[in-house]
Amino acid sequence: MNQHARIESGPIPFIDVAAQRRRLGAAIDLATKRVLDHCQFLMGPEVAVFERELAAFCGARHALSCSSGTDALVMILLAKGIGVGDAVFCPTFTFCATAECAALVGATPVFVDVDAATFNIDVNSLKSAIRTAKAKGLRPKAVIPVDLFGLPADHDAVAAVARDENLFVIDDAAQGFGGVYKGRAVGTLGHATATSFFPAKPLGCYGDGGAVLTDDDELLAVLKSVRVHGQGSDKYDNVRIGLTARLDTLQAAVLIEKLKIFREEIAARNAVARRYSQALDGIAIVPQVPDDYESVWAQYTIRLAPGRRDALASALQAEGIPTAIYYARPLHRQTAYRHFPVAEAGLPVSERLADEVISLPMHAYLDVPTQDRIVDAVRRALR
Ligand SMILES: Cc1ncc(COP(=O)(O)O)c(C=O)c1O
């Protein structure tokens, strides 16, 4: 077998963090060396530069970096004083952190169903969940739409319900930063946005990291305090309960370099998604992007009739092609979350999706021959 043939049949990474590392190599080496030389490992100059550039990227007034996407969500809830007796509405078809943040501050996550075509929060189910919360004597306080798999939620529809019910809107953009909704960038869509720089995210760092984006000056001031133990203007007087939730300077230095190529990477991800969808439409249910939305394709997720995906995963695995199931269990079916309330109309779409979804390899460095290898294998397995 010649070398070309060997590469073409070898295992494919699900997300190729190493390909991007190779591309950025020298720039990241220099950026991290600068931090190692100046030794300001926390709140060094790179942190403020990155925050400015992140805010400018999406057009938010402020970006505040922090230690993870989960901490970004927790910080917002703490800053808003949300806690015991308060209901926080979130989709059940998401990563656990969306609901975990509410439970961590003592509030009650109330689970909402999603739309089958977009995987994102369904506002009719949100209205049903608000009725559930009120019937249980909870105070409706916040809603956390998620931009799942990189596709923005229907933020106008969420905002309309939030206005009627006086809910604070926290956009969970851990998977969706870089996306666009009706001409507005993710980061500007809720009252506050939380994002994650976990390495596998579209904009990832080399460890844990996250950020809050907001236009709200007052919220920013409280978030800055929450980020460092609730400190006040006198650093020996802590004025609220907070966290240790700063972004390391080294991670900010990495992110400054990555942000420079992020738009190009988003375009590359979109090109991969387009080719996948052209090749797989009619064979599986391919993901839909509504008009005037732009996804960053954190995941490329297809749907199959229940009972078919294990065979597909095994057939692809045998050819060195990894897959993943996001999410095999909606949150309301997980041990730690079973006892929380759910929308009175139930969560049937999320329960169905959990049996149907399977995600294919997706990243900005997936070349055309590898894409072809993946779609050929999927088509063969599903025929
Ligand atoms: C939808 C969603 N919310 C929140 C998070 C939490 O982000 P982190 O892992 O940075 O804490 C993640 C990521 O893993 C996520 O996918």
The ligand as an SDF file (V2000), in Angstrom:
LIG
                    3D

 16 16  0  0  0  0  0  0  0  0999 V2000
  -24.4040   23.8670   25.5120 C   0  0  0  0  0  0  0  0  0  0  0  0
  -23.2490   23.9590   26.4670 C   0  0  0  0  0  0  0  0  0  0  0  0
  -23.3640   24.7340   27.5580 N   0  0  0  0  0  0  0  0  0  0  0  0
  -22.3590   24.8790   28.4260 C   0  0  0  0  0  0  0  0  0  0  0  0
  -21.1570   24.2300   28.2550 C   0  0  0  0  0  0  0  0  0  0  0  0
  -20.1080   24.3520   29.3040 C   0  0  0  0  0  0  0  0  0  0  0  0
  -18.8820   24.8190   28.8480 O   0  0  0  0  0  0  0  0  0  0  0  0
  -17.5350   24.4060   29.6050 P   0  0  0  0  0  0  0  0  0  0  0  0
  -17.2110   23.0050   29.2380 O   0  0  0  0  0  0  0  0  0  0  0  0
  -16.5330   25.3920   29.0940 O   0  0  0  0  0  0  0  0  0  0  0  0
  -17.7800   24.5830   31.0720 O   0  0  0  0  0  0  0  0  0  0  0  0
  -20.9830   23.4060   27.1220 C   0  0  0  0  0  0  0  0  0  0  0  0
  -19.7180   22.7290   26.8410 C   0  0  0  0  0  0  0  0  0  0  0  0
  -19.2030   21.8200   27.0890 O   0  0  0  0  0  0  0  0  0  0  0  0
  -22.0560   23.2550   26.2130 C   0  0  0  0  0  0  0  0  0  0  0  0
  -21.9430   22.4790   25.1370 O   0  0  0  0  0  0  0  0  0  0  0  0
  1  2  1  0
  2  3  1  0
  2 15  2  0
  3  4  2  0
  4  5  1  0
  5  6  1  0
  5 12  2  0
  6  7  1  0
  7  8  1  0
  8  9  2  0
  8 10  1  0
  8 11  1  0
 12 13  1  0
 12 15  1  0
 13 14  2  0
 15 16  1  0
M  END
$$$$
